[in-house]
Structure formats: C-alpha cells, structure tokens
C-alpha cells in the first residue's frame, strides 16, 4: 500500500519516487492544488473518503500514508 501511495504522489507531483521516500516526513512538497489532486487520486484508488480534518492534516507523505492506512 505504501508503494502505491508514493507512486500516486510521484505521478501527480512529478517528483522522483526515490526523492519522495527520502523526504517522507519533511515539509509538504507540493502546493494546495496538487494536494487536492493527491487526495482525489487516493480516494479513487483506495475507495475511501477523507474528512476535511484528515485532508488538512495530510501535510507530509508519512501523514498521508498513516491516514490512508487508517481509512483502508
């Protein structure tokens, strides 16, 4: 699941997967419009729906992974 999440983020942000893995717990690496694209792609891929609070807290890759795992 983690690999799929990173793959989705990599595709949308156009940031190399290896670079994303390196920065898994650093500051948000994308702007807000890209954040929305990531959220939509993850909801579609894993057939889940995030609350506004969850979306607001998904600021790093690690937080995204944890949130998706909790919902799936």
Buried (B, 14 or more C-beta within 10 A) or exposed (E): EBEEBBEBBBEBBEBEEEEBEEBBEEEBBBEEEBBEBBBEBBBEBBEBEBEEEBBEBBBBBBBBBEBBEEBE
